[in-house]
Amino acid sequence: MIRRLLCRTISNLVLAAASTGIAAVAFAQASEASIEWRRANDAVGQFRRGHADILKWEEANRHDSEEPAGTPATLALMTADAAVPLAWQPHLDMAQTLAVLPPEIVEHVAAGRWAEIAPGWRRRAPELDELLDVAAAARKAWLKAVAAGQAVKHRKNALAATEAAADLAARMARVGNWSRLQEARVQTALNAARTDLKRAEYAHVSAQAELLGTLRLSGVHASVALPDALPELPVAAVSDSVLRRRLEAVMAELPGAERLRTSASAPVALAAYRASHEIALQAGEDLKLQDFVVEETVLRYNGMLASVWDVLAETRNRSQAAVNAVDALRDFWIADIDLQHVLLGGVPERFISLGGGKEAVAAAH
């Protein structure tokens, strides 16, 4: 506990400086942090042998941090590929499909390499449809959960910068350097940052619950351990000529009614894929530009050409740009799943609504 107290004190100081990029913000929190630091040092002083006694004490009191008995374990899913077989398991009727399909086909479906599956397999194994539907749902739920976790981190950074600004504003108001109006504006921004974080945290919990529900593991696991970031955006999208050839090949294998459904869904899937890739590229560029703006604003602040408020404002803008980039990347990968699904003769229930994080109107059936 004492070690954690010391580490937390240091982390608070480092976070305040790192999240804003200036020493002034760290100073704004230094008085409160120094009190906690002195308390921690006084507590350490009670142990005559120093670090050895601290370790011995923590070992004896380790039960404070242990999970209570019966708590569902955390499920680790570091890739979307790992989620797909888990999603298939509860569907007992899929066992026969998995048994008759060649192992390489099953592997391609699980790994999301649907473009490597010959279009003729859909005609030879109609059960492949359900296999693809469940795999698509699992991959989408995984993407949403990872993106939600990323958004929480960026919202926390924005809140840290806004809290520092609000603390500094309150100090300036107390000594008469600021009016109540100026302080109220900063407080409003703080309230908005707190609300954004609460929404992001709820979205994260909801996305994890959706992922566990899709895998039918609700109650079996309390949470899911996921990677810190989504897969990177491909530098170039798949060319139109490749996609057209693939579509023509699958259309030739489909019966009349299914050919009509695929013909209706393909333009939407292609448009979503193209647009989402361009939007994600632009969002990435915007984030790089915002990084540049923050760096330049910090340099101007160091040269007394910009205020601390300028730095804090640009830091919050950078956090929003990061959230936008995550949302755009998530949308692209979902659109990619839908396109691959269509290019195997499937029809997604809904297509992505770009910028909203949800699927749009139902696809044509």
Phi, psi and omega in degrees: 000318182292318176301319179296323179296316178297313181296321181294322179298312178298317182298323180297318180292316181295318181298319181298320180283317185290322184288341179248339178080015183220152181284338184297324182290320177299321179295326181298335181252001190293323185295316178293318182294325182294328177296315179296322179298316180296321178297318180296318179295322177298321180294319178297326181296342178290342181260109188295326182268013174064234189300324181297318179291325179296315179298319180296318179296316182294324179296321180289336183247022184296338184298340181297328185259357181283149177287139178297153181299141179090355179290129180301142182286160176277135179268127179264121178226089184280346177222158175293330179302324182289337182282331187296309179300326177294325179290331180285328189305316182291343181272091186297331181291346180279346182302319180292320178298315180295331182284326185270337179285145176300144182304326181292328177292315178299319180296318179297318179295313182297324183273000179076015179263061186288334180293344180271359180269128180298134182306329182296341181294333180291326177285322182284334181225083180302334180294347179300333181303309182295323178301316179291320180301312181292320179297318179297317180297319180294316181294319179296316180297322178295315180299317181295322181291318178296315180298321179296322177294321177297319182298322179300316181299317181291323178293326177294321177297318179296319179295321179300317179293320181290323176296321177297319178295318181294321179295316179294321178297319180296320178297317181293325178292322181295326180267005175087009180275347180229152176273165177297329179296314179297319179294322181296323179296319179291321179296323177297319177296323178295316178299321179294320179295321177295319178296317178301318180293317179300317178296318179295319179295319177294319178299324178294313178299317180296319180293322177295319178296321178296319179296313179296323178294320178298324179276356184057045179238017177298131182089334176281321178234141180278329183204175181234128173275122186233163177294163182286340186214156175289161173302149182291155179285133174300140181299319180234142176283162177296138185292155179298322182296319178296317181293322179295318178297320179296318180295317179298321181294317181287324179298325180292340182264352187265145171290170189308305184297317180291328178296322179294318180296316179294321179299324180283326184277330186302314181299323179292316180297318179295317181296318179296320180296311181298310183296318182294326178292317180294320179295318179295320176300314181295320179296323176295319177295320178299321179295319177298319178297320180292326174300317179297317181298317180297313181300316181292324179294322177296317178298319178294323177296316179298331178268011179062031177252356178218156182266168176299329180293325177298317181295315181296320180296316180290330176294318177295320178298323179295321178296320178293321178297324178294319177297317179299319180294321178296314180299318181293321179293318176301314181299321179298312183294328175291318177296326177296319177298315180298319181295314178299323179297314180295322182285003169246011178091003178274168179227107177300147178298319180216152175258158184295141172261103189298128180094345182256343179079002180238164177284151183273205182299158182301145178286164179289134179238000000 
